[in-house]
Amino acid sequence: MRFLFALFALGLSVPAAHAQCGGSFPAFVEGLKTEAVAAGHNRATVDAFFRSVKQDPKVLQADRAQGVFQKPFIDFSRRLISKQRLDKGREMARTYDATFKRIERDYGVSRGVLLAFWAFETDFGGFQGDFNTLNALTTLAHDCRRPELFRPQIFAALTLYEHGDFDPARTTGAWAGEIGMVQMLPRDILINGVDGDGDGHVRLKTSAPDALMSGAKMLSHLGWRAGEPWLQEVSVPGDLDWSLTGPDQSLTVADWAKRGVRAREGKLAQGSLPASIILPQGRKGPAFIAYPNFNVYFEWNQSFTYVLTAAYFANRLEGAAVYDPGSPEPGLDGPQMKLLQQKLAARGYDVGKIDGILGSGTRAAVQAEQKRLGLPADAWPTAALLNRL
């Protein structure tokens, strides 16, 4: 689970004194040990837990280099969704049918949603990451970019160690410290871990029922609305007010229908549901209607492109057709996108880091400038917009 979300999603309130970072790595580890003992952990257990910990520079390299998210939705989704993954997903749906039925009954999460995450995160458990988890978490907590996220995870891993469910020398996972088939951080395992196979342990690396049930409980904890849809492909009229589109704006389904929005397959959800129109590559590209459950995806991962692809793949795994790519206008390459972000930031917009990635802040700023300039305000940045700025 690529939980790169804000502290409120973790339910944490970390005192400033506990978010210290940087300095000598050995001294930093000694500080962690002192804090753990002060919190009531046994000194010998704490010493054993931290005995093998090392700083891992490869973790920081991975943290700084997430270029895959620069790809636009069509390219990204085609890269991640293959016939092999579709076939494997449907096979896993059959193999673990009893587990998915329990999940649908207990948590109201549709199987396609979990299958998509399982596929994208670890290829159905085939590759769960080879970074030492304790090293990764401690390295990221020592780094001063997001210590408030990773420092609490170290103490959660210590608690898992005390339960016999974490080996500081041998537990491996993703570079950001997530563990298991659906990639969960240690604190999330403590809160939402489920013993799905009844063996008395929560083993997300080796037990698919444990991983899937835990992932479903996590989604429920984050606000998943049982039995409701999350995303649906739609067709939109050419004269739609594009300034109303985007994940941060919503109307009721009935209101969208009055404006000419139609489902490409089946019917739209009930008319009273709030929903947003998503145009990942502008008004001439694919179009989707996003329901409240779509917002929960952003608690799993904050990348707009990843989230949309995962939600769409869940539909495909449940029988939806391939989306209509349309004919979107060419977007911007990495250097052009950085230049656009610089220009937008100079105009007072909060676009976050100047990284060449079309995130939510950049999209909102693009849409605002398109509206100001009298361009179709579909939040898709083009060379024409860049030239106008």
N, C-alpha and C positions, 0 to 999 in steps of 0.2 A: 504494500500500500504506500504509494508515494505521497506521504502526508507532509507536504511542504506548506502547511496552512498556518494561520495565525494562532496565537495562544488561546483565544476563546474556544477554538475548536477542540483543544486539548483539555479545556476546563482547568487551566493552570493559572496560578497567580504567583509568579516567582519574584521574591524580594530582590531588589537590586544587588544586595550583597551576595546573593547566590548566583548571579548572572555574570560573575567575574570571569575573565578570560585572558589569554595571552600570557606573556612572561615565560619563564623556564617551564618546560613540559614536566620534568620530574617534580618541581615544586607545585605545579598545578595538580598533579596526581596526589601528592601528599595532602593538598587542600581538600580534595574529594574524599580521601580516606578519613580525614579529621571530621568532615561534615557527616559522613556516613555513621561513624561511631557516635557522634553527638546526637544523631537521630535515633539511636538505639540498636544499631547493628553490632553484632559481636566483633571484637577487634580481630580475632584470629580469622574469622570468616572474611572480613573486609580485606585483610592482608592477602589471603589466598585468592580472593576475587581479582585483585589488582596486580597480582604477582607478575603476570605475563604481558601486561598492557604496554603497547608501543605506539608512538606517533606514526601515522601512515600518510606520507605525502601524496600517494596516489589517490587517496580519498579527496584531498583538496583539489587535485587536478580534475577529477570527475565532477566535483561540485561547480567548478568554474567553466566547464565545457559541456553545455547541454544544447549543442547546436541543432540537434534533431528537431527541436521545437520551433526553429525558424521556418520550417517547411510549411507551405499553405495546406489547408485541409485536404484538398483533392490528392495532392502528392503524398501527404502523411498517411491518409487513410488507405490509399492503395499500397503503400509500403507495409503497413501493419496487418492489413486484412488480406489473407491469401486463401486459396481453395483448401490448402492443407489445414489451416487453422479452423476454417469453417467445418471441414469434415471431422477434425479431431474434437472440436467443441460439441458437435452433435453426438459423437461417440461417447464423450464424457457425460453428456446429459443422460444417455441411456445407462451407462455404467453406474452412475450415482443417482439414479432416479429416486430411490428411497430417501436419500439425503436431501435432494432438492424438494421433494414433497414436504419433508419436515420443515425446511426453511420457508417454503411458501405458506405453510400453515402457521408457523410460530412467529415469523417476522414479516410476511407479506412481500418479500423480495422475489421478483421473478428470476428464474434460473438463468435467463440470457444475460442479465446484469452481472451476475457473479462469474459466469463462464467467460465473458468478455474480459473482465479484470484478470482472471486466472490465466487467460491466454496471453494478454499483453505483458503482465508482470513477470511471468516465469515460464511461458510456453507450457502451461499445464503442469508445472512443477519440474520441468526438464532442466531448467537452469535458474537457480535461486540466488545466484551471486556468490562470489568467492572471496569477498572482503571479510576479514575478521570483524565481527560485529562490535565487540568491546573496543577494539582499536579505532574503528570508524566513528563510533559515538564519542569517544574521548577526544579524538582528533578534532571533530567538528565542534565539540563543546569548548575546546581550547581555542579554536579559531574564533575571531571576534565578529563574524558575520551574523550568526544566528545562535549564540550560546544559550539563549533562553529556551530554545526549542530542544536542544540536544542534552543539556546538563541533566534535566529531570529523567531523561531516558536511561542514563547510566545507573541511577539509583533504582529505577524500575527493573533493569537487567539484574542488579544485585539481588532484588527480591525474588526474581525468577530463579536465580542461582540457588538461593536458600530453599526454594521449593523443589530443586532437582530438575528444573526445566531449562537451564542455561549453562553452557560450559564456556567460561571466558577464554579458554585457549583454543577451543575447537568450533564454537558456534560461528557460522558464517552466513552472509546474506548480501544485501545490496550495499553500495557505497555509503548511503545515507542511514544505515543502521536498521533497515527493515529486514524482517525474518520471515521465511516460509513461503508457501505456495502463492499466497495473496499479499505477501510483503506488508507485515504489520510491525510497527515500532513496539518496543518492550512495554511501554506504559499502556498502549492500546491492547496489548495481549493481556495484561493484568486486569484491565477493566472489562474487556469484551471477549476474552478467550473462552471458548466452549469445548468441552470434552465431547466431541461428536461421535467418537467410536466407543466410548464407555470404558476406556482402559485406565481411567484415573489421572490422566495427564493431558495437557494441551500441547500437542506436538504439531506445530504448523509446518514443519519441514517434511515430515514423513506421513502424516495422516490427512488425506483429502477431506474426510468428513469434519475433522477438527478445523481445518483451514476454511472450508466453505461456511460452516456454521458460525465461526468467529467473524468472518467477513460480513455475513448477513446481520449478525448482532451489531457490529460496528455501524453499518449503514442505518440500522434502526435507531441506534444511539444518536446518530448525526441528524436524524429527522426524516428518514424515509417514510413516506406515506403509503401504508399497506394497500396493495391492490391497484394503485394508480399508475398510469403510464408515465413515461419520462421524456420521450422524444418521438416525433413522427414527421416523416417527409411530407411536404405540402407543395402545392403550386400557388403562386401569388400573382395577382394582376399587375400589369405593367404600369398602372397609374397609382399604385399603392403609395401612401405617404411614408417614404423610406425613413423619415426621421423618427417614426414610431417603433422602428425595429431595433433589435439588439437585446442581449441578455439582461440588461438593467432596466428595461421598460416592459410593461405588460398591459394587456387588456384581457377581458374575458374571452373565452373561446367563441362565445356567441358574437361578440363585437368583431373579432377577426373574421368570422364567417360573413358578417354583414359587409365587410370590406372586400369580400371576394376570395378570401383564403380557403382553399379546398384541400382535403387529404388526397394524396396520390393513390393511396390504397385504403380501403375501408372507410371509416368515418372518423371525424374529429371526436375528441373526448367531450364529456358533458359541458354544456354551454356556460355554466357558472364558474368553471375552473379558470384561474388566472393563467395566462400563457404569454410567452414571448416568441417573436419571429426571429429566427437565427439565419443570417445570410453570411456564411463564413468567408465567401469570396465575392461579396457584393450582390447586387440585384440581378446580375446576369448569370450567377452560378447556382449551386444547389440551395434549396430552402427547406427549413425545418421549423416546426412549432415545438417549443420546449415547455413542458409542464413543471409544476413545483418540484417534483423529484429530480429534475435535471440539476437544480441548484445544489443538491446534496453531493453530486459528483465533484463539485469544487472543494468539498471538504476532504476528498480523497486525493485530488491532484489539482493544482492551481493553473495548469496549462490549459487554455481554452481549446487548443487544437486537440490535445490528448483527450480531454473530457468529451468533446463532441464526437471524436472517433470512437471512444469506448461506448458511448450511449448509442451511436448508430450501429456499431457491431453487435450490441445486445439485441437490437431489432433484427439484424440479419440472422443471428443464431436462432431467432424465434420465427423465421420464415419470411421476413420482409424482403422486398426486391432491392436490387442495386439502385442507388440513388441516381437521379438524372444530373450529370455534372453541369449541364448548360454550356454556355460559352462565356466564362468570366473574362473581364478585362485583365490584361497582364498586370501582375502586382509588382512590388518593388523587390530588388535584391537586398542582401544584407547591408552593404554600404549605403544604399539609397534609404533604407528603412532607418538606419542610424541618423542620417542627415535629416530625415523627416522628424524623428523624435527630438533632435536638437532644436529644430525650428519651432516645434510645438512647445517644447520646454521654455524656449525664449519668449513665447507668447503667454507664459504663465500657466500652462497646463501641467498637471502631474502625470507624467508618463512613466514614472518609475525609473529604473536603470536604463541608460542608453545602451541597449544590447542588440538592437536589430530584430527583436522579437515582437510580433504584433499581439501584445497583451491587451487586457481589458482597458487599462488606462490610455494606451495609445489609440485603441478603437474609439473610445468615447471622445477623445480630443479630435480625431479625424472627423467623426460625425458632426461635431460642433462646428469645425471649420468648413466642412462641406456645406452645412446649412447657412453659415454666414456668407459664403461666397456664391450662394445660389446654385450649388452643384447637387446632384442626387445624394442625399445624406444617408448612404447605406453602410458607412463605416469601413469601406474597403479602400485603402490608400492606393492611388495610382500615380503614374508619372505626371499626369495632368494636374493633380492636386499639388504635388511637390513643386511643380513649376509655378503654380499660382502663388505659392507661399514664398 
